Amino acid sequence: MKITHLTALVLMSLSLSSQTVRAAEGQLLIWEDIKKSSGISDAVKDFEKENNVKVVVQETPYTQQTEKLRLDGPAGIGPDVIVIPNDQVGTAVVQGLLTPLTLDKAFTDSFTPSAIKAFQLKGQIYGVPKAVETLVLIYNKDLLPKAPDTLDEYYTFSKQEMAKGKYGLLAKFDEVYYAYGAISAMGGYIFGKDAKGDINVEDIGLNKPGSVEAVTYLKKFYSEGLFPAGITGDNGLNAIDSLFTEKKAAAVITGPWAFQPYEAAGINYGVKPLPLLPNGKPMGSFLGVKGYAVSTYSKQKPLAEKFITFINQPKYAKVRYEVTKEIPALTVLMNDPMIKNDEKANAVALQSTRATAMPGVPEMQEVWGPANNGIQLGVTGKQPVQAALNDAVKNIQMQIEAAKVSNE
């Protein structure tokens, strides 16, 4: 009886799978991010008309799509197109999940260089940029009517606020994601480049002079008590958000994800690109880019590639921005009055031109933990900066080697 029941279940499962595959024939299946499909609905309708094809759009959290594709692709029920963050591209390519794209130069040139580069790996392009996200400076206009332009000015302002029992600028400088803006502008880096301009994971620059100088500079915000102890570590972002919404901090460095919560808290806030450093260069930042990619399991790769180029024409990307508020990576739209005249969007757009795409190689996953630990030990004075960063690099190298062994 048990065997018969199990057999029936297996047959039912196979039947359902085959129905899914048959239903997908002659159409494109697109995985879009949660609550973002409305942004492409007009483009989808026009594509269907022009190409006489049915397009089915399913919403799936974009950070989970790569892992889901790894399971659904081989089973024959995966999509033709996914949305992927650029820092997952390297791993997805190694796992054989993404198809290299053949795009016209005029099309790739229409995007900001950093955004299109975010989807390049060893000379191949694996995605079309959909939206950019990066750090910005948010300030309370009631506490700071005119936001300073330099980090040194924020340092001085923070000392003044400290005397009043309040905080000036708060930031998670104890993590590489936030400290990288100073590191990159002072000559430091995560991974170097080889002769071809590709990422060289054997060249780790987090303990080079520029990185040491940057972390040493950021350390003074901690050593002089301008940052409360509560913003260090895993719960630091929550602490920063609380201090800002309680009007106990005048400015914070965070991302666009904070816009809505700050509005809901009734904060009269402004948004600017990150401030200038003592060397006169603006703080950089990591650029997060969402992009559309074509699955290697797609049976209609040329049509899928045509789809992701079609929906990223300026007129459709503009509609997508109006609906979803995601900042497009197209240069022409970043200069559009629609974004230029929006303080928040313009700040993100401008900072994105100063940002560096997070390395999309699999080895980047081994950087975060050791780098955060080393930077935190350095800025809090628990270990000399050079020594802390030397240890961080050693640990990154060991983790990369361990990952290689486990994948062999």
C-alpha angles and dihedrals in degrees: 000000000000092000092050091049092048091048090052091051092050092049091048090051092050090048092052091048093051090048089053092051093046091048089054095054114108093016141077121245113208126190109208128182121268113284091359103096092090087066093065101034095104092047091049092052092050092047091051091052096046095045102032092232136125116241118199116196121200123183117230128160103269096222089058099045097089093055091045090050090053088063103031097042098065089041090061095241099094127114130261092227132031136182112237135179111236094240089064095053097089094052092044092052092048089051090051096243102126133064118222110243130229105215131172114251091233088058096048090045089059090071127073108270093240093052097050091042089057089073097045122104123174093339096313128107116221103175148026114233114249104173140350130223129184143151121286137174116256120193136184107244092204092056097033111026093179116033115217121243100221135058089228089060090051089051091054092044091050091054089052092049090047089063088057093050093254137103129247112195123004126191141157094247088153090076127069093230089064100029092052091081090068095035094055094044091050095051102269126123145179101232128004127223131251127227091279092052093252123135113276107206091188090066106072113177104187093107097041119116094265092053092047091049092050097048090045090053093049090048092075091070087062101036092054094047095246090134120055116237090242094072092062117093136012098330094045097107093054090050092050092049091050094050091048096047090045087055092240092120125050100204140013138187109229141120141272089272087078096058097085097043091049091050090049089052089057096244116160095220140168130204129220137168114265116287130261121267127226090267089061094250121123117246110263125213142194114276116222112201128187113204143176116246135181120240118236087224092061114117090203104049098152091050092045090052090048089053096054092048091046096053092047095063110123095253092055095040088053091055090047090055092048091053103037103022090225109147110244120226095223112117093217091057094046086060093045116114087235089070099023090059094046107085095205097044093043092052091052091045093050094045090049089062088058094044132098121223113247107255107267095206118115090241090069089077088066092055104064102068100044093039093051091048094049095046092046092052089048101047094043092051095239089125134013108271096239093048093046092051092045089056091047092055092047090052092048090051092049093049092049091052092047091051091051092052093048091051095050 
